[in-house]
């Protein structure tokens, strides 16, 4: 990690040269001693920018999770209201869903690799891993829109019943998030390319990775609560 | 497909004189103001110092200004409703039903979303970073985005006055009435998009302030040393973060029903209209605490300052605040006991609603005990607080009556309910906003508002409120339902006439408030607050100049107890001179101005307007514009501007000199024990 220390203020490293994080919890190991102090009860004065940005974005993710929780609740209420139309069992293709899941999880893995590349200030690997992240995400979207198109062509579009309205809205909202994430990812790549590993861009990238991983967690919820449980619903 | 979607000349109500005249007058006023600003050459100043400002103090002032303008708009609606009901006994009155329905919908929407919310968020913006002893909020540019998105929502609601029509469904668009089948015009769309856009702004505010309060505080400011206003702001913003996504989703689902033929709340296709009531009130009930909690914070500051005592029971106040924050999420069903959820469910929510009166009662007693044994100064801010305590207890008790499900079956949808929530929102939230307005005005502008006119305004508001809304309780018990355009029950008439007199008294109060502002500005030279501490305050915001320098604190203060500034003053008084030696001043980096918020809100208005009228190409254009704005912002190379050490030293030395002088005055007035 020696390359990642260029942004640290002088004197932030102990004698041994490696930053120390005794608890190994809640801090990246390039946090300065001062940063570690600030992240506690907060009586040590204003926290540094990196912590403030990350913290704020965590709060945003919290609100986004509540947004999805509302959609999950809506789906749970309306899942039985089929208006004489088809139910989950007749519509869902678990194989397709499994492929979507694999693509999204590997996309997240690639995103994790990109974080490592950014930590090492390696532009080539950053761009390569981000490109892979984006391609896998785009693959996910292709599979999802294929599924949507098949359902609509079978006459099971969102206007058919309350169940389908709720299904398309919940899953589609996640898809919209992935789309927005891809737009953000493209903008991130352009920023790294044009401006390099500037501190504020690394902060933004931290937020992007949080966002991208959070979408995985939401997807795990959709996979389990919509698709898997859909198999056993009457 | 039409190039302009559904927009045509028919959207302008040429055949209805009332909205045309009102719209014309508003348009004339706006044009006149813009022309005056332009002719006087104020445009560059406004652009540089206000529109693009990311300074939390400036943004706070703009929020409050928006709230005051919207208060006037919402109050005009109130006058129209009260006069209509005073006239419409066995008669049609002067407002046709479709117009009357738009007025009560607009009144509620504007007063909650564009008056009460901006007022509270404005006060938080102005005060919270000052009280925390820091230089700005966590995300200054996003703060500006928040404000301008709120203003964008307000603009859309007011556009509906002349282009198209506003919602006729009340301040919450209950389906199936709000579905396309029964509300085919653009009224509900205006409502939904305006609230979606301003709601995003509010959500960003919530994130911003939670982060600010939890992560940016002066050294030594433990949680148990935070001023009460900061605690209530924290609770309120936590509620924003947790509740506003629910609002966004509920309205988005309604919009999907209306725009794309989905079946969330429709009568057909398995839709469930009752789910909307559940969703909207799961946001709506926390929302009323989002409004009242900061007001509780204002009262805590004001009562403590003007009683010359520390706040009684600080820790119990913190616990009460956080208890309200939590319980407020467990009571939403009391808004629809009559929906038929069953006795068990109703009983649970009835009891939860009554329990919330307990922490509120703790607060009332804490304020009373703060005053007990203190030297109470009856300033305007203190009068608002006292008026609140008397009135809010009554409003709270009628709330407990409504929380009893069996009683609620009688009172639901009657004027008793309407009187109850006006009781808690006007005498709770609005009085709190006015108390904060008189209390912190000198901090924002450097001069004190006229106290005599301020007290007049209070008494007129206080009396006017009770004359206007005490009859509401009686009318509700007599069986009058809300939102009646006309009626034929003779027994209601006298009470409605009394209520109309009440609204005229409030009109007088508002005229006095306008006069107070005008008089105070004109005589500002003689009412300058040179010390930065006009009320002998206790918290850090009074330790700096009025108005504060852009960086607030030349050196971040070290906090050692709950009332750091009071403590500082006492030590200085004992020693006879300022206790802190002059520090070494360094240059200070502050965030640079940014037009991002303004430009983004411009595109939000374009997108919202295009969505309302289904002009799809313009929607795409607006979204691309908003995205481009953010990319442009992300590409900036210089984020901060540096205020040189000389300038910091000059401003801070002036503040110290003024403070030493004030200390001498204070030492004469208050003999040290």
Interface residues (C-beta under 8 A of the other chain):
Chain A: X41 X42 X43 X44 X45 X46 X47 X51 X52 X55 X56 X59 X60 X62 X63 X64 X66 X67 X70 X71 X74 X77 X78 X81 X82 X83 X158 X159 X160 X161 X162 X163 X165 X166 X168 X169 X183 X187 X191 X194 X195 X200 X204
Chain B: X134 X138 X139 X203 X206 X207 X208 X210 X211 X214 X215 X216 X217 X218 X219 X220 X221 X222 X223 X241 X242 X244 X245 X246 X248 X249 X250 X253 X256 X257 X260 X261 X262 X263 X264 X266 X268 X269 X270 X271 X272 X275 X279 X282 X556 X627 X631 X634 X635 X637 X639
